[in-house]
Protein backbone atom coordinates (compact mmCIF):
# COMPACT_ATOMS: atom_id res chain seq x y z
CA UNK A 1 0.00 0.00 0.00
CA UNK A 2 2.32 2.66 1.14
CA UNK A 3 3.14 5.20 0.70
CA UNK A 4 -0.14 6.96 1.05
CA UNK A 5 2.44 9.61 1.99
CA UNK A 6 0.99 12.59 0.19
CA UNK A 7 -2.68 11.62 0.45
CA UNK A 8 -3.18 10.49 4.02
CA UNK A 9 -2.91 12.34 7.30
CA UNK A 10 -3.81 11.41 9.88
CA UNK A 11 -4.93 14.05 24.87
CA UNK A 12 -6.84 13.97 27.46
CA UNK A 13 -6.59 11.83 30.63
CA UNK A 14 -8.66 8.74 31.40
CA UNK A 15 -11.25 9.74 34.00
CA UNK A 16 -10.47 8.42 37.46
CA UNK A 17 -13.71 6.45 37.59
CA UNK A 18 -12.45 4.09 34.87
CA UNK A 19 -8.71 4.23 35.48
CA UNK A 20 -8.84 1.09 37.59
CA UNK A 21 -7.46 -1.25 34.95
CA UNK A 22 -7.84 -2.55 31.45
CA UNK A 23 -11.10 -3.50 29.85
CA UNK A 24 -10.97 -7.27 29.53
CA UNK A 25 -14.55 -8.30 28.84
CA UNK A 26 -17.92 -7.18 27.56
CA UNK A 27 -19.02 -3.68 28.45
CA UNK A 28 -22.73 -3.36 29.09
CA UNK A 29 -24.65 -1.06 26.76
CA UNK A 30 -27.71 0.31 28.53
CA UNK A 31 -29.27 1.99 25.50
CA UNK A 32 -28.94 1.38 21.77
CA UNK A 33 -25.66 2.93 20.65
CA UNK A 34 -23.83 3.36 17.38
CA UNK A 35 -20.04 3.33 17.05
CA UNK A 36 -18.63 4.79 13.84
CA UNK A 37 -15.34 3.36 12.62
CA UNK A 38 -13.04 4.50 9.81
CA UNK A 39 -10.56 1.78 9.01
CA UNK A 40 -8.08 0.71 6.34
CA UNK A 41 -8.57 -2.82 4.99
CA UNK A 42 -5.42 -4.89 4.48
CA UNK A 43 -6.51 -8.18 2.96
CA UNK A 44 -9.53 -9.69 1.24
CA UNK A 45 -11.64 -12.33 2.95
CA UNK A 46 -11.83 -13.41 6.57
CA UNK A 47 -8.55 -15.34 6.60
CA UNK A 48 -7.04 -13.75 3.52
CA UNK A 49 -7.13 -17.04 1.59
CA UNK A 50 -10.69 -16.96 0.23
CA UNK A 51 -10.56 -16.65 -3.58
CA UNK A 52 -13.69 -14.49 -3.62
CA UNK A 53 -12.93 -12.57 -0.43
CA UNK A 54 -13.80 -8.89 -0.10
CA UNK A 55 -11.84 -6.14 1.71
CA UNK A 56 -14.22 -5.80 4.67
CA UNK A 57 -14.99 -9.49 5.25
CA UNK A 58 -12.64 -9.84 8.22
CA UNK A 59 -13.69 -6.54 9.73
CA UNK A 60 -17.38 -7.41 9.54
CA UNK A 61 -16.84 -10.88 10.99
CA UNK A 62 -14.73 -9.53 13.86
CA UNK A 63 -17.22 -6.75 14.61
CA UNK A 64 -20.09 -9.24 14.56
CA UNK A 65 -18.25 -11.45 17.08
CA UNK A 66 -17.72 -8.47 19.38
CA UNK A 67 -21.28 -7.15 18.91
CA UNK A 68 -22.72 -10.51 19.95
CA UNK A 69 -21.36 -9.75 23.43
CA UNK A 70 -22.63 -6.18 23.34
CA UNK A 71 -26.37 -6.19 22.63
CA UNK A 72 -27.80 -2.88 21.58
CA UNK A 73 -24.55 -1.65 20.01
CA UNK A 74 -24.29 -1.09 16.25
CA UNK A 75 -20.93 -0.58 14.53
CA UNK A 76 -20.81 1.32 11.25
CA UNK A 77 -17.65 0.60 9.22
CA UNK A 78 -16.22 2.83 6.51
CA UNK A 79 -13.20 1.53 4.59
CA UNK A 80 -10.79 4.31 3.67
CA UNK A 81 -8.69 2.02 1.47
CA UNK A 82 -9.54 2.38 -2.20
CA UNK A 83 -11.39 5.67 -1.81
CA UNK A 84 -10.32 8.55 -3.99
CA UNK A 85 -10.08 11.03 -1.14
CA UNK A 86 -7.61 13.08 0.83
CA UNK A 87 -7.74 11.49 4.26
CA UNK A 88 -5.97 14.45 5.82
CA UNK A 89 -8.79 16.71 4.61
CA UNK A 90 -11.44 14.19 5.64
CA UNK A 91 -10.13 14.00 9.19
CA UNK A 92 -9.55 17.75 9.53
CA UNK A 93 -13.01 18.57 8.16
CA UNK A 94 -14.61 16.06 10.53
CA UNK A 95 -12.71 17.43 13.53
CA UNK A 96 -13.76 20.98 12.66
CA UNK A 97 -17.39 19.89 12.30
CA UNK A 98 -17.32 17.83 15.49
CA UNK A 99 -18.27 14.58 13.76
CA UNK A 100 -15.03 12.60 13.57
CA UNK A 101 -15.64 8.84 13.86
CA UNK A 102 -15.33 7.15 17.26
CA UNK A 103 -12.60 4.81 16.05
CA UNK A 104 -10.17 5.91 13.34
CA UNK A 105 -7.30 4.43 11.38
CA UNK A 106 -3.93 6.04 12.14
CA UNK A 107 -0.28 5.15 11.72
CA UNK A 108 3.04 6.04 13.32
CA UNK A 109 3.28 9.47 11.70
CA UNK A 110 -0.29 10.71 11.44
CA UNK A 111 -1.58 10.13 14.96
CA UNK A 112 0.47 12.83 16.68
CA UNK A 113 -1.36 15.70 14.97
CA UNK A 114 -4.63 14.53 16.51
CA UNK A 115 -3.14 13.53 19.83
CA UNK A 116 -1.62 16.98 20.27
CA UNK A 117 -4.91 18.61 19.21
CA UNK A 118 -6.78 16.79 22.01
CA UNK A 119 -8.81 14.73 19.53
CA UNK A 120 -7.64 11.29 20.72
CA UNK A 121 -7.93 9.50 24.05
CA UNK A 122 -4.76 7.71 25.27
CA UNK A 123 -5.14 3.97 25.67
CA UNK A 124 -2.76 3.38 28.61
CA UNK A 125 -5.48 2.67 31.17
CA UNK A 126 -6.86 -0.07 28.92
CA UNK A 127 -3.60 -1.82 28.05
CA UNK A 128 -3.03 -4.92 30.18
CA UNK A 129 0.44 -6.08 31.12
CA UNK A 130 -0.21 -9.02 28.78
CA UNK A 131 -0.88 -6.57 25.95
CA UNK A 132 2.35 -4.70 26.61
CA UNK A 133 4.33 -7.93 26.56
CA UNK A 134 2.54 -9.21 23.46
CA UNK A 135 2.76 -6.17 21.19
CA UNK A 136 6.05 -5.89 19.31
CA UNK A 137 8.25 -3.42 21.15
CA UNK A 138 8.75 -1.45 17.94
CA UNK A 139 4.99 -0.98 17.60
CA UNK A 140 4.60 0.31 21.15
CA UNK A 141 7.50 2.67 20.49
CA UNK A 142 5.95 3.99 17.28
CA UNK A 143 2.47 4.45 18.76
CA UNK A 144 3.64 6.53 21.72
CA UNK A 145 4.17 10.25 22.25
CA UNK A 146 4.60 12.39 25.33
CA UNK A 147 4.85 9.31 27.50
CA UNK A 148 1.45 7.92 26.45
CA UNK A 149 0.21 5.22 24.09
CA UNK A 150 -2.25 6.67 21.60
CA UNK A 151 -3.54 3.79 19.49
CA UNK A 152 -3.98 0.03 19.28
CA UNK A 153 -1.51 -1.51 16.78
CA UNK A 154 -2.65 -4.23 14.41
CA UNK A 155 -0.30 -4.14 11.38
CA UNK A 156 3.48 -3.72 11.26
CA UNK A 157 4.63 -1.95 8.10
CA UNK A 158 8.07 -1.69 6.52
CA UNK A 159 9.52 -0.24 3.33
CA UNK A 160 12.22 -2.84 2.67
CA UNK A 161 13.97 -4.60 -0.19
CA UNK A 162 12.25 -7.55 -1.85
CA UNK A 163 14.57 -9.87 -3.78
CA UNK A 164 13.86 -12.41 -6.55
CA UNK A 165 16.20 -15.16 -5.36
CA UNK A 166 15.63 -17.25 -8.48
CA UNK A 167 17.26 -14.59 -10.66
CA UNK A 168 20.36 -14.61 -8.46
CA UNK A 169 20.39 -18.40 -8.43
CA UNK A 170 20.26 -18.48 -12.23
CA UNK A 171 23.15 -15.97 -12.40
CA UNK A 172 25.25 -18.01 -9.97
CA UNK A 173 25.18 -15.09 -7.55
CA UNK A 174 22.95 -16.34 -4.72
CA UNK A 175 25.95 -16.33 -2.36
CA UNK A 176 26.06 -12.51 -2.69
CA UNK A 177 22.69 -12.08 -0.95
CA UNK A 178 22.42 -11.21 2.77
CA UNK A 179 22.24 -14.07 5.25
CA UNK A 180 20.11 -15.01 8.24
CA UNK A 181 19.54 -14.21 11.02
CA UNK A 182 19.70 -10.44 10.49
CA UNK A 183 19.83 -10.29 6.65
CA UNK A 184 21.93 -7.12 6.76
CA UNK A 185 24.51 -6.05 4.19
CA UNK A 186 26.65 -3.11 3.13
CA UNK A 187 26.21 -0.76 0.19
CA UNK A 188 29.20 -2.29 -1.60
CA UNK A 189 27.80 -5.80 -1.12
CA UNK A 190 24.41 -4.64 -2.41
CA UNK A 191 25.91 -3.00 -5.51
CA UNK A 192 28.03 -6.06 -6.26
CA UNK A 193 24.94 -8.25 -6.07
CA UNK A 194 22.87 -5.90 -8.24
CA UNK A 195 25.52 -5.75 -10.95
CA UNK A 196 26.07 -9.53 -10.87
CA UNK A 197 22.44 -10.20 -11.75
CA UNK A 198 22.03 -7.38 -14.29
CA UNK A 199 21.60 -8.74 -17.81
CA UNK A 200 19.84 -7.86 -21.07
CA UNK A 201 16.76 -9.56 -19.60
CA UNK A 202 16.75 -8.08 -16.11
CA UNK A 203 17.90 -5.04 -14.14
CA UNK A 204 19.65 -5.51 -10.82
CA UNK A 205 17.46 -3.10 -8.85
CA UNK A 206 14.54 -0.74 -9.13
CA UNK A 207 13.40 1.83 -6.60
CA UNK A 208 10.67 4.44 -6.23
CA UNK A 209 11.09 7.95 -4.85
CA UNK A 210 10.43 6.80 -1.29
CA UNK A 211 12.78 3.87 -1.86
CA UNK A 212 15.51 6.29 -2.92
CA UNK A 213 15.29 8.52 0.13
CA UNK A 214 14.97 5.52 2.45
CA UNK A 215 18.16 4.00 1.01
CA UNK A 216 19.86 7.38 1.34
CA UNK A 217 19.08 7.42 5.07
CA UNK A 218 20.89 4.09 5.43
CA UNK A 219 24.05 6.07 4.66
CA UNK A 220 23.84 7.58 8.14
CA UNK A 221 22.03 10.92 8.16
CA UNK A 222 18.31 11.26 8.76
CA UNK A 223 15.47 13.61 8.04
CA UNK A 224 15.55 14.60 11.71
CA UNK A 225 17.95 14.07 14.58
CA UNK A 226 16.57 11.39 16.88
CA UNK A 227 14.04 12.88 19.28
CA UNK A 228 14.26 16.36 17.78
CA UNK A 229 11.92 17.40 14.97
CA UNK A 230 12.54 21.13 15.32
CA UNK A 231 14.63 21.18 12.13
CA UNK A 232 15.67 18.81 9.34
CA UNK A 233 19.17 17.34 9.35
CA UNK A 234 19.34 15.51 6.01
CA UNK A 235 21.22 18.20 4.06
CA UNK A 236 24.76 16.82 4.43
CA UNK A 237 27.55 15.86 2.07
CA UNK A 238 27.04 12.28 3.21
CA UNK A 239 23.44 12.33 1.92
CA UNK A 240 24.53 14.05 -1.28
CA UNK A 241 26.98 11.16 -1.79
CA UNK A 242 24.16 8.66 -1.16
CA UNK A 243 21.92 10.18 -3.81
CA UNK A 244 24.82 10.48 -6.26
CA UNK A 245 25.51 6.77 -5.78
CA UNK A 246 21.86 5.90 -6.45
CA UNK A 247 21.75 8.14 -9.51
CA UNK A 248 24.90 6.37 -10.69
CA UNK A 249 23.02 3.06 -10.70
CA UNK A 250 20.38 4.59 -12.98
CA UNK A 251 23.05 5.87 -15.36
CA UNK A 252 25.12 2.70 -15.67
CA UNK A 253 22.15 0.44 -16.43
CA UNK A 254 22.03 -1.37 -13.09
CA UNK A 255 18.77 0.29 -12.00
CA UNK A 256 15.50 0.00 -13.89
CA UNK A 257 14.69 3.06 -16.05
CA UNK A 258 12.61 5.59 -14.14
CA UNK A 259 13.97 4.55 -10.74
CA UNK A 260 13.71 7.33 -8.20
CA UNK A 261 10.59 8.77 -9.81
CA UNK A 262 6.86 8.28 -9.45
CA UNK A 263 6.58 7.01 -13.01
CA UNK A 264 8.22 3.65 -12.43
CA UNK A 265 6.09 0.46 -12.23
CA UNK A 266 8.23 -1.62 -9.92
CA UNK A 267 5.71 -4.27 -8.92
CA UNK A 268 4.73 -5.42 -12.42
CA UNK A 269 8.32 -5.62 -13.63
CA UNK A 270 9.49 -7.38 -10.47
CA UNK A 271 6.72 -9.96 -10.71
CA UNK A 272 7.57 -10.55 -14.37
CA UNK A 273 11.25 -11.10 -13.62
CA UNK A 274 12.56 -7.91 -15.20
CA UNK A 275 13.91 -6.46 -11.92
CA UNK A 276 15.84 -8.53 -9.37
CA UNK A 277 15.34 -6.24 -6.34
CA UNK A 278 12.81 -3.54 -5.52
CA UNK A 279 11.76 -1.54 -2.50
CA UNK A 280 8.32 -2.61 -1.36
CA UNK A 281 5.77 -2.24 1.42
CA UNK A 282 4.38 -5.70 0.67
CA UNK A 283 4.82 -7.66 -2.57
CA UNK A 284 4.67 -11.17 -1.12
CA UNK A 285 0.92 -11.59 -1.51
CA UNK A 286 1.30 -10.77 -5.21
CA UNK A 287 4.02 -13.38 -5.69
CA UNK A 288 1.74 -16.05 -4.24
CA UNK A 289 -1.05 -15.01 -6.61
CA UNK A 290 1.11 -15.68 -9.67
CA UNK A 291 0.35 -18.80 -11.75
CA UNK A 292 2.19 -21.78 -10.33
CA UNK A 293 4.86 -21.83 -13.02
CA UNK A 294 5.63 -18.12 -12.58
CA UNK A 295 6.19 -17.98 -8.81
CA UNK A 296 9.71 -17.55 -7.51
CA UNK A 297 11.66 -17.72 -4.27
CA UNK A 298 11.98 -14.35 -2.58
CA UNK A 299 13.69 -12.63 0.33
CA UNK A 300 12.73 -9.57 2.36
CA UNK A 301 15.72 -7.66 3.74
CA UNK A 302 16.71 -4.23 5.10
CA UNK A 303 18.25 -1.55 2.92
CA UNK A 304 22.06 -1.79 2.83
CA UNK A 305 24.21 0.33 5.10
CA UNK A 306 26.22 3.09 3.51
CA UNK A 307 29.78 3.99 4.51
CA UNK A 308 28.63 5.94 7.60
CA UNK A 309 25.31 4.28 8.33
CA UNK A 310 23.49 1.15 9.36
CA UNK A 311 20.98 -1.13 7.62
CA UNK A 312 17.46 0.16 8.08
CA UNK A 313 13.82 -0.09 7.06
CA UNK A 314 11.25 2.69 6.97
CA UNK A 315 9.09 1.23 9.67
CA UNK A 316 5.50 1.90 10.50
CA UNK A 317 2.53 0.59 12.41
CA UNK A 318 -1.15 0.80 11.52
CA UNK A 319 -3.64 0.95 14.32
CA UNK A 320 -6.97 2.08 15.67
CA UNK A 321 -7.25 5.26 17.74
CA UNK A 322 -10.21 6.16 19.92
CA UNK A 323 -11.38 9.74 19.64
CA UNK A 324 -12.56 11.70 22.66
CA UNK A 325 -15.94 10.45 23.86
CA UNK A 326 -18.71 12.29 25.73
CA UNK A 327 -18.60 9.99 28.77
CA UNK A 328 -16.30 7.58 30.58
CA UNK A 329 -18.71 4.73 29.90
CA UNK A 330 -18.78 5.33 26.16
CA UNK A 331 -14.99 5.69 26.01
CA UNK A 332 -14.68 2.32 27.73
CA UNK A 333 -17.08 0.79 25.21
CA UNK A 334 -15.18 2.07 22.18
CA UNK A 335 -11.85 1.09 23.76
CA UNK A 336 -13.19 -2.42 24.27
CA UNK A 337 -14.03 -2.69 20.58
CA UNK A 338 -10.58 -1.41 19.56
CA UNK A 339 -8.91 -3.79 22.00
CA UNK A 340 -10.83 -6.74 20.59
CA UNK A 341 -10.19 -5.89 16.93
CA UNK A 342 -6.44 -5.82 17.58
CA UNK A 343 -6.39 -8.90 19.83
CA UNK A 344 -5.02 -12.39 19.35
CA UNK A 345 -8.55 -13.77 19.54
CA UNK A 346 -9.73 -11.65 16.61
CA UNK A 347 -6.63 -12.09 14.42
CA UNK A 348 -5.32 -15.57 15.24
CA UNK A 349 -6.79 -17.25 12.13
CA UNK A 350 -5.69 -14.66 9.55
CA UNK A 351 -3.38 -16.28 7.01
CA UNK A 352 -2.77 -13.41 4.63
CA UNK A 353 0.65 -11.76 4.69
CA UNK A 354 -0.66 -9.70 7.57
CA UNK A 355 2.60 -8.56 9.26
CA UNK A 356 1.17 -8.92 12.78
CA UNK A 357 1.69 -6.45 15.60
CA UNK A 358 1.57 -9.16 18.31
CA UNK A 359 4.10 -11.87 19.15
CA UNK A 360 1.27 -14.32 19.86
CA UNK A 361 -0.11 -13.99 16.32
CA UNK A 362 3.35 -14.42 14.78
CA UNK A 363 3.77 -17.57 16.90
CA UNK A 364 0.43 -18.93 15.69
CA UNK A 365 1.45 -18.36 12.07
CA UNK A 366 4.88 -19.92 12.67
CA UNK A 367 3.23 -23.00 14.18
CA UNK A 368 0.99 -23.48 11.13
CA UNK A 369 2.98 -25.63 8.70
CA UNK A 370 0.48 -24.86 5.95
CA UNK A 371 0.95 -21.09 6.25
CA UNK A 372 2.03 -19.83 2.81
CA UNK A 373 4.26 -17.09 4.22
CA UNK A 374 5.82 -19.03 7.08
CA UNK A 375 9.37 -18.78 5.72
CA UNK A 376 9.14 -15.00 5.56
CA UNK A 377 8.36 -14.51 9.26
CA UNK A 378 12.03 -14.58 10.40
CA UNK A 379 12.82 -11.99 7.71
CA UNK A 380 9.88 -9.87 8.85
CA UNK A 381 11.06 -9.97 12.44
CA UNK A 382 14.64 -9.16 11.38
CA UNK A 383 13.77 -6.12 9.30
CA UNK A 384 11.32 -4.86 11.91
CA UNK A 385 14.21 -4.76 14.39
CA UNK A 386 15.96 -2.06 12.30
CA UNK A 387 12.85 -0.05 11.46
CA UNK A 388 12.82 3.71 12.01
CA UNK A 389 9.97 6.25 11.73
CA UNK A 390 11.70 7.86 8.76
CA UNK A 391 9.23 10.67 8.10
CA UNK A 392 9.09 11.68 11.75
CA UNK A 393 6.21 11.58 14.21
CA UNK A 394 5.50 15.23 14.86
CA UNK A 395 2.45 17.20 13.71
CA UNK A 396 4.45 18.63 10.76
CA UNK A 397 5.68 15.26 9.49
CA UNK A 398 3.38 15.14 6.47
CA UNK A 399 3.80 18.73 5.22
CA UNK A 400 7.57 18.35 5.48
CA UNK A 401 7.56 15.12 3.50
CA UNK A 402 5.32 16.73 0.88
CA UNK A 403 8.16 19.21 0.30
CA UNK A 404 10.78 16.46 0.20
CA UNK A 405 9.37 13.98 -2.30
CA UNK A 406 9.22 16.18 -5.43
CA UNK A 407 12.73 17.48 -4.77
CA UNK A 408 14.07 13.94 -4.46
CA UNK A 409 12.28 13.01 -7.68
CA UNK A 410 13.86 16.05 -9.37
CA UNK A 411 17.28 14.56 -8.63
CA UNK A 412 16.43 11.47 -10.66
CA UNK A 413 14.77 13.29 -13.53
CA UNK A 414 17.91 15.39 -13.83
CA UNK A 415 16.15 18.66 -13.05
CA UNK A 416 18.18 19.35 -9.88
CA UNK A 417 21.55 18.11 -8.61
CA UNK A 418 21.32 16.49 -5.15
CA UNK A 419 23.18 19.30 -3.37
CA UNK A 420 20.81 21.96 -4.73
CA UNK A 421 17.69 19.87 -4.09
CA UNK A 422 18.68 19.19 -0.47
CA UNK A 423 19.47 22.86 0.14
CA UNK A 424 16.06 23.89 -1.20
CA UNK A 425 14.37 21.25 0.92
CA UNK A 426 16.19 22.33 4.07
CA UNK A 427 15.05 25.94 3.59
CA UNK A 428 11.42 25.01 2.85
CA UNK A 429 11.17 22.39 5.61
CA UNK A 430 12.68 24.56 8.30
CA UNK A 431 10.26 27.33 7.40
CA UNK A 432 7.40 24.88 8.04
CA UNK A 433 9.00 23.78 11.29
CA UNK A 434 9.71 27.35 12.38
CA UNK A 435 13.43 26.66 12.68
CA UNK A 436 15.88 29.56 12.34
ZAMARGU-4260 file (C-alpha; in steps of 0.2 Angstrom, whole numbers, plus 5000, padded with zeros to 4 digits):
<rodrens>
0) 5000/5000/5000 | 5012/5013/5006 | 5016/5026/5004 | 4999/5035/5005 | 5012/5048/5010
5) 5005/5063/5001 | 4987/5058/5002 | 4984/5052/5020 | 4985/5062/5036 | 4981/5057/5049
10) 4975/5070/5124 | 4966/5070/5137 | 4967/5059/5153 | 4957/5044/5157 | 4944/5049/5170
15) 4948/5042/5187 | 4931/5032/5188 | 4938/5020/5174 | 4956/5021/5177 | 4956/5005/5188
20) 4963/4994/5175 | 4961/4987/5157 | 4944/4983/5149 | 4945/4964/5148 | 4927/4958/5144
25) 4910/4964/5138 | 4905/4982/5142 | 4886/4983/5145 | 4877/4995/5134 | 4861/5002/5143
30) 4854/5010/5127 | 4855/5007/5109 | 4872/5015/5103 | 4881/5017/5087 | 4900/5017/5085
35) 4907/5024/5069 | 4923/5017/5063 | 4935/5022/5049 | 4947/5009/5045 | 4960/5004/5032
40) 4957/4986/5025 | 4973/4976/5022 | 4967/4959/5015 | 4952/4952/5006 | 4942/4938/5015
45) 4941/4933/5033 | 4957/4923/5033 | 4965/4931/5018 | 4964/4915/5008 | 4947/4915/5001
50) 4947/4917/4982 | 4932/4928/4982 | 4935/4937/4998 | 4931/4956/4999 | 4941/4969/5009
55) 4929/4971/5023 | 4925/4953/5026 | 4937/4951/5041 | 4932/4967/5049 | 4913/4963/5048
60) 4916/4946/5055 | 4926/4952/5069 | 4914/4966/5073 | 4900/4954/5073 | 4909/4943/5085
65) 4911/4958/5097 | 4894/4964/5095 | 4886/4947/5100 | 4893/4951/5117 | 4887/4969/5117
70) 4868/4969/5113 | 4861/4986/5108 | 4877/4992/5100 | 4879/4995/5081 | 4895/4997/5073
75) 4896/5007/5056 | 4912/5003/5046 | 4919/5014/5033 | 4934/5008/5023 | 4946/5022/5018
80) 4957/5010/5007 | 4952/5012/4989 | 4943/5028/4991 | 4948/5043/4980 | 4950/5055/4994
85) 4962/5065/5004 | 4961/5057/5021 | 4970/5072/5029 | 4956/5084/5023 | 4943/5071/5028
90) 4949/5070/5046 | 4952/5089/5048 | 4935/5093/5041 | 4927/5080/5053 | 4936/5087/5068
95) 4931/5105/5063 | 4913/5099/5062 | 4913/5089/5077 | 4909/5073/5069 | 4925/5063/5068
100) 4922/5044/5069 | 4923/5036/5086 | 4937/5024/5080 | 4949/5030/5067 | 4964/5022/5057
105) 4980/5030/5061 | 4999/5026/5059 | 5015/5030/5067 | 5016/5047/5058 | 4999/5054/5057
110) 4992/5051/5075 | 5002/5064/5083 | 4993/5078/5075 | 4977/5073/5083 | 4984/5068/5099
115) 4992/5085/5101 | 4975/5093/5096 | 4966/5084/5110 | 4956/5074/5098 | 4962/5056/5104
120) 4960/5048/5120 | 4976/5039/5126 | 4974/5020/5128 | 4986/5017/5143 | 4973/5013/5156
125) 4966/5000/5145 | 4982/4991/5140 | 4985/4975/5151 | 5002/4970/5156 | 4999/4955/5144
130) 4996/4967/5130 | 5012/4977/5133 | 5022/4960/5133 | 5013/4954/5117 | 5014/4969/5106
135) 5030/4971/5097 | 5041/4983/5106 | 5044/4993/5090 | 5025/4995/5088 | 5023/5002/5106
140) 5038/5013/5102 | 5030/5020/5086 | 5012/5022/5094 | 5018/5033/5109 | 5021/5051/5111
145) 5023/5062/5127 | 5024/5047/5138 | 5007/5040/5132 | 5001/5026/5120 | 4989/5033/5108
150) 4982/5019/5097 | 4980/5000/5096 | 4992/4992/5084 | 4987/4979/5072 | 4998/4979/5057
155) 5017/4981/5056 | 5023/4990/5041 | 5040/4992/5033 | 5048/4999/5017 | 5061/4986/5013
160) 5070/4977/4999 | 5061/4962/4991 | 5073/4951/4981 | 5069/4938/4967 | 5081/4924/4973
165) 5078/4914/4958 | 5086/4927/4947 | 5102/4927/4958 | 5102/4908/4958 | 5101/4908/4939
170) 5116/4920/4938 | 5126/4910/4950 | 5126/4925/4962 | 5115/4918/4976 | 5130/4918/4988
175) 5130/4937/4987 | 5113/4940/4995 | 5112/4944/5014 | 5111/4930/5026 | 5101/4925/5041
180) 5098/4929/5055 | 5099/4948/5052 | 5099/4949/5033 | 5110/4964/5034 | 5123/4970/5021
185) 5133/4984/5016 | 5131/4996/5001 | 5146/4989/4992 | 5139/4971/4994 | 5122/4977/4988
190) 5130/4985/4972 | 5140/4970/4969 | 5125/4959/4970 | 5114/4970/4959 | 5128/4971/4945
195) 5130/4952/4946 | 5112/4949/4941 | 5110/4963/4929 | 5108/4956/4911 | 5099/4961/4895
200) 5084/4952/4902 | 5084/4960/4919 | 5090/4975/4929 | 5098/4972/4946 | 5087/4984/4956
205) 5073/4996/4954 | 5067/5009/4967 | 5053/5022/4969 | 5055/5040/4976 | 5052/5034/4994
210) 5064/5019/4991 | 5078/5031/4985 | 5076/5043/5001 | 5075/5028/5012 | 5091/5020/5005
215) 5099/5037/5007 | 5095/5037/5025 | 5104/5020/5027 | 5120/5030/5023 | 5119/5038/5041
220) 5110/5055/5041 | 5092/5056/5044 | 5077/5068/5040 | 5078/5073/5059 | 5090/5070/5073
225) 5083/5057/5084 | 5070/5064/5096 | 5071/5082/5089 | 5060/5087/5075 | 5063/5106/5077
230) 5073/5106/5061 | 5078/5094/5047 | 5096/5087/5047 | 5097/5078/5030 | 5106/5091/5020
235) 5124/5084/5022 | 5138/5079/5010 | 5135/5061/5016 | 5117/5062/5010 | 5123/5070/4994
240) 5135/5056/4991 | 5121/5043/4994 | 5110/5051/4981 | 5124/5052/4969 | 5128/5034/4971
245) 5109/5030/4968 | 5109/5041/4952 | 5124/5032/4947 | 5115/5015/4947 | 5102/5023/4935
250) 5115/5029/4923 | 5126/5013/4922 | 5111/5002/4918 | 5110/4993/4935 | 5094/5001/4940
255) 5077/5000/4931 | 5073/5015/4920 | 5063/5028/4929 | 5070/5023/4946 | 5069/5037/4959
260) 5053/5044/4951 | 5034/5041/4953 | 5033/5035/4935 | 5041/5018/4938 | 5030/5002/4939
265) 5041/4992/4950 | 5029/4979/4955 | 5024/4973/4938 | 5042/4972/4932 | 5047/4963/4948
270) 5034/4950/4946 | 5038/4947/4928 | 5056/4944/4932 | 5063/4960/4924 | 5070/4968/4940
275) 5079/4957/4953 | 5077/4969/4968 | 5064/4982/4972 | 5059/4992/4987 | 5042/4987/4993
280) 5029/4989/5007 | 5022/4971/5003 | 5024/4962/4987 | 5023/4944/4994 | 5005/4942/4992
285) 5006/4946/4974 | 5020/4933/4972 | 5009/4920/4979 | 4995/4925/4967 | 5006/4922/4952
290) 5002/4906/4941 | 5011/4891/4948 | 5024/4891/4935 | 5028/4909/4937 | 5031/4910/4956
295) 5049/4912/4962 | 5058/4911/4979 | 5060/4928/4987 | 5068/4937/5002 | 5064/4952/5012
300) 5079/4962/5019 | 5084/4979/5025 | 5091/4992/5015 | 5110/4991/5014 | 5121/5002/5025
305) 5131/5015/5018 | 5149/5020/5023 | 5143/5030/5038 | 5127/5021/5042 | 5117/5006/5047
310) 5105/4994/5038 | 5087/5001/5040 | 5069/5000/5035 | 5056/5013/5035 | 5045/5006/5048
315) 5028/5009/5053 | 5013/5003/5062 | 4994/5004/5058 | 4982/5005/5072 | 4965/5010/5078
320) 4964/5026/5089 | 4949/5031/5100 | 4943/5049/5098 | 4937/5059/5113 | 4920/5052/5119
325) 4906/5061/5129 | 4907/5050/5144 | 4918/5038/5153 | 4906/5024/5149 | 4906/5027/5131
330) 4925/5028/5130 | 4927/5012/5139 | 4915/5004/5126 | 4924/5010/5111 | 4941/5005/5119
335) 4934/4988/5121 | 4930/4987/5103 | 4947/4993/5098 | 4955/4981/5110 | 4946/4966/5103
340) 4949/4971/5085 | 4968/4971/5088 | 4968/4956/5099 | 4975/4938/5097 | 4957/4931/5098
345) 4951/4942/5083 | 4967/4940/5072 | 4973/4922/5076 | 4966/4914/5061 | 4972/4927/5048
350) 4983/4919/5035 | 4986/4933/5023 | 5003/4941/5023 | 4997/4952/5038 | 5013/4957/5046
355) 5006/4955/5064 | 5008/4968/5078 | 5008/4954/5092 | 5021/4941/5096 | 5006/4928/5099
360) 4999/4930/5082 | 5017/4928/5074 | 5019/4912/5085 | 5002/4905/5078 | 5007/4908/5060
365) 5024/4900/5063 | 5016/4885/5071 | 5005/4883/5056 | 5015/4872/5043 | 5002/4876/5030
370) 5005/4895/5031 | 5010/4901/5014 | 5021/4915/5021 | 5029/4905/5035 | 5047/4906/5029
375) 5046/4925/5028 | 5042/4927/5046 | 5060/4927/5052 | 5064/4940/5039 | 5049/4951/5044
380) 5055/4950/5062 | 5073/4954/5057 | 5069/4969/5046 | 5057/4976/5060 | 5071/4976/5072
385) 5080/4990/5062 | 5064/5000/5057 | 5064/5019/5060 | 5050/5031/5059 | 5058/5039/5044
390) 5046/5053/5040 | 5045/5058/5059 | 5031/5058/5071 | 5027/5076/5074 | 5012/5086/5069
395) 5022/5093/5054 | 5028/5076/5047 | 5017/5076/5032 | 5019/5094/5026 | 5038/5092/5027
400) 5038/5076/5017 | 5027/5084/5004 | 5041/5096/5001 | 5054/5082/5001 | 5047/5070/4989
405) 5046/5081/4973 | 5064/5087/4976 | 5070/5070/4978 | 5061/5065/4962 | 5069/5080/4953
410) 5086/5073/4957 | 5082/5057/4947 | 5074/5066/4932 | 5090/5077/4931 | 5081/5093/4935
415) 5091/5097/4951 | 5108/5091/4957 | 5107/5082/4974 | 5116/5097/4983 | 5104/5110/4976
420) 5088/5099/4980 | 5093/5096/4998 | 5097/5114/5001 | 5080/5119/4994 | 5072/5106/5005
425) 5081/5112/5020 | 5075/5130/5018 | 5057/5125/5014 | 5056/5112/5028 | 5063/5123/5042
430) 5051/5137/5037 | 5037/5124/5040 | 5045/5119/5056 | 5049/5137/5062 | 5067/5133/5063
435) 5079/5148/5062
</rodrens>
